[in-house]
Each structure stands twice: as structure tokens, then as C-alpha cells.
Amino acid sequence: MSQSNKNSWLTISFQGNTYPLYSADTHQCAHRTLTIDGVPYRQSNAVYNATLTDKSSPRETRTVIAKLAFNVSQYQGILREASFYKQELVPLQGNVVPKFYGFYDGEADGGIIGCLLLERYTAIPKSQNVIETCRQTLLGICKLHQLGVYHGSLGTSTRDILSTISGPRIIDFSKAFRHQCVGCTPQLVNIGGAVATDMCGCLELSEAEKIYGCMETFQGIEHRKQEHAQAMRAHMQYLDQYNQYRAQAQAYNQAMATVHLASGAPPPARW
């Protein structure tokens, strides 16, 4: 890792130590300082509340989340995450995922150190407005897959869905990978809350629907029929929007296939 090709730098104050880190992103401020709170955020040893200051505007500060890496394994995880924030996740920042404020790295005590800076949210209990949270979460996951991002944990846990006053935010892309999503046949939830066991299409979409399309699974309690009816209406709204996306994708693929068949050129990648 060479510092000679770095364009901006970040001075971190953490647990009585100072670390100079660098970034190759030209859009970042030339010099920033980061003061990290010693209390981990969300009970994670590598994620902290922090205060970010641009040297050009020292009176203007921003509270952020700092994800730190002090070994190769941690570094690879946040480096992977940063690559998604700088590419596929750009149109979803501040809506489906947190805003991205930069990735910096360097060396400390003969080892590697990395720092990922993200927007900080005030979390609220997931039990608040659970119906709308489920609907927005499912739509957010669909938007990820529409952009070719497979999160890797959304079908097995609710841990990486952060409930905030601004709506749910999907976090932690350290295990994510790029894929060409084939979509998923939506599953119907019966009045007892059970879902169909057959899965057709994308595994993560299918498994996520079992969590966020079924309130009993998401909230962990038994709901009355009236609450279930509300969940079903939200679920059907999600299905309508998902089907609209599938119809648009099919129309696009058919149109492009017709054009390239007439021209004799090989067809492009499917949407």
C-alpha cells in the first residue's frame, strides 16, 4: 500500500493515539480530522460514534459512524464494503443505505489500518410501525438486487436492518457480492402466517420475504387477525410494485432482443 498516490488524508484520534490515514478519492476534502468516541456503536467492537471535521471548515462538524479495521481480515471486509458504496450503492445512499463519507487506510505499528465513514442514524425500536418497516425493508432489498447487489445476510437475520426515524436502512456490506439477479416468484402468506416452502429464483429475495413478509417472524409475537390483514395489504402493495418491475424488465429484454436480432449483433446482457 503506497501513500504516494493518495490525494487526501484523515487524522484519527482514538484511545489516546493518532493515526494518519490516506484516501485515493479525489472528491474528498484534502484534510480531515476524526475524533472517535471510545464507546462502540451497536455493541460492535469495530464500529464507533465519531466526530468528523474538515480542516477547511473547522467550525463545521458532522457526527458519523466509523468502522475501523486493525487486521487484514477486517480490512478486506470494509474495503469490500467501500467498493459497493462508491459504485452500485450511490443512488441508494441516504434512502435505502447510509450516506458514504469516505474510505481511508494506512499503516500503524507495522500493520494495516482502515477506516470507513458512514452516516449516523438514531435507531428506534423495530416494534414501532412494524408494518411500514416491513414494507420499506422488502422494497429496499429489491432495489439492492435490481442494482446487482447480493447482501449475503438479509435472508437469515434482521441484524443488518437498522430501524430509524427516517425509515429502515440496510447496513454492513462486508459480505456482499455482485450478481445478476433473476428475481423471485413472490410467495403468498396465509392467515396463519405460514409461507410457501417452494422457492423460485433468487434465494436472498425468497428468504427475506419469509422474514419481512410475515410479521410473526419479524416481530416474534402472535398478531391478531386485524393486524395480519394490515400486513397483508402492505405485502400485496409490495407484490404490485415488484410485478411492475418484472414487467418492465421483460418488456426491455424483448425490445432489445428484437433490435439485435434485426441487426445481427449479439444480444446485450439482460436487465
N, C-alpha and C positions, 0 to 999 in steps of 0.2 A: 504494500500500500504506500504509494508515493504522495507526499504532500505538495510537491512542486506544481501539480496540475490542479490544485484546489483554488477556488475562486472566492470563497467566503469562509469565515471561521466563527466558532462559538466557544466562549469561555464558560465552563461549567464550574459552579461552586457546589460541592457535595460532600457532606460529612467531614468538613474541615480541609478538604483537598480541592485543588484547582486543576482542571483538565482542559487543555486547548484542543479542540476538535475542528475538523475542516469539512467543507462541502464542495462538490463539483457543480452544484446547481447555480447557474449564473443569475437566476431570478431572486435568489436570497439576498437579504441585507448583507453588506460587506462584513460587518462585525456585530455580533450579538452576545449578550451575557445571559446565563441561565442560572437562577438560584433555585436549588431543589430542596423541597421540604423532606425531612428525614422520615416522615410517616408514609408508608406505602399506600397507594390508592387501590381500593377494592381488594385489600388483603393480598396483594401480589408483591413479591419481593423485588421485582424488576420494574414496576410501574409506580411513578411518583407524581404528586402535585408539584408544579414548579411555576416560577415567575420568569417570563421572557421579556428582555429589554433590548431594543435596537440602540446601538451606540449613537446613531444619528439623531434619535429622539429619546433621550434618557428619561424624560418625564412620562413617557407613554409605556405602560407595561401591560402584559397580557398573561392571564393565568392559563396554563396549558397542562397537558399530560406528557410526561417524559418517560419513554420506555428505554431503559438502559441495558446494555449488553457488556459483560466483562469477560466472556469466554467465546470461543469460536462457535459453539452451538447456538448460544443466544444471539450472537452477531448475525449468523446466517438467517435466523428467524426474522429479525427486524429488517435486515437487508431485503429479504423477500417481500416483506410487508410494504416497505418503502417503494419497491418497484411497482406494486399494484396501485398505490396511492398516486404515483407520478404518471401512471398510464391509464389503465382501464377505469379506475375509480374516480377520475377527475370530475365527470359530470354528476356524480352522486354525492360529492362532498358537501357537508352541511345539510343534507337532506336524508339520505339513507345511511351514510357513513360519516364519521367526523371529518372536519377540515384538516388538511395536512399542512404543517408549518416547516417541514424540512427534515432531512436526514444528515447526520454528521458522524464522522468517525476519526480515529486517530490511534495513538499508542500510549499506554500508561503502564509503568512498572514492568516494561518488557513484554507486555501483552496487548491485545487488541481491545478497543473500547468503541462502542457505537451508541448513538442516541437518536431516537425517533420522536419528533414533536407533533402532537395532535391536539385538536380542540378538546377542551374540558367541558363536560356537562354535569349538571346537578341531577343525580339519579333520584327517581321516585319509585315507590313500591310497585311491583308488577301487578299487584291486585287492583290498582287503580285503573279504571276504564279499560278493563281487560279485553272487552270485545273489540274496541277500536285498535288496541295494541296488537291483537292477533291479526286483524285485517291488514294493518300497515306493515307488520313484520312479513307476512306472506308476500305482499306486493314488493317489498324491498328485496326479498330473496329472489323473486322472479326477475327483478331488474338486474341483480348481480349476474344471474345466469344469462340474461339477454346480452350482457356485455362480455360473456365468455369467462366468468369467474366462478370457480367451484370453491367454496369457502373451506370445506373439509370437516366442519364440526356442527353445522346448523341442523343436520338431520338427527343428531344424537343428544344434543344438550341445548338448554336455553342460556347457558353461561355467557355466550358471546352476543347476546341481545341486551343492550342497555336501555332501560326504560327512562325517558327524560321528559321534562315538561314540553319539549319540542317534538316529542314522538320517539318511537324506538330507533336506536342506532345500532348498526351491525359493526362489531369491532373484532380485532385480532385476526389478521390475515397471514399470520406466520406459517400456517399450514396450507394456505390456499394454493391452487394451481389453475392454469388456464385450460379450458376445454371448450369443445364445440357442443353446446347443449342441444339435445334432441327434444327438449321439452318433456312433458309428463302428462299422462291422462289423469285429470282430476278425479279424486275419489269422493264418493258420497258418504256423509256421516248420517247414521240412522238415529232415531230418537233416543236410543240408549247410549249414544256416544261412541259406539264401535265403528271402526273404519274397515274398508275392504283390505284384504291381505295381499291381493294381487297388485304388483307394481309394474307399470308400463312406462318406459322412458327413463328419465334422469333419476337416479337413486336419491340424491340430496333433496330434490324438489318433492319427491314422493314421501320421504321420511319427515321432511319439515312440515308437510301438510298434516301428518298424523299428530304432530305436536301443536301447531298453531291453528289448525282447522278443527281441533277437538278441545274444547275448553277444559274438560275434565282432566286431560293430560297436562295442559299448560298450567292450570291453577292448582291442581292436586286436591280438589274438593268436588262433592256432588252438587250439581246445579239443578234448580227447579226447571220445569218444562218451559216456563216463560223466558227464563234466561237462555235456555237452549235454543228457543225459537229466535231470539235476538242474534245469537251466534250463527244460526243457520242463515239468516238474512245477510249478515256480513260475509259469510262463507260464499253464498251464491253471488254476491257482488264481486268477490274476488274471482270466482269462476267466469263471470261475464267478461271481466277485463282480461283475464288470461286467454279466453277463447277469441277475443278480439285481436290480441297479439298473434295468436296462432293463425288466424285467418289472414292477417296482413302478411305474415311470413310466407304462407303458402302462395298468396297472390304474387308476391315479389318473386319467389322461386320459379313460378310458372312463367311469369313475364320474361325473366332473364333467360330461362331455358329456350323460350320461343325465339328471342333475339339471337342467341348464339347458335341455335340450330339453323337459322336462316343465313347467318354469316359464315358458318362452317368452323368457327373458332371453338375451342374447348370451353365448357361452361365454367362460370366462376364458382367460388365457394358458396355454399348455401347459407342463407341468413339464419 
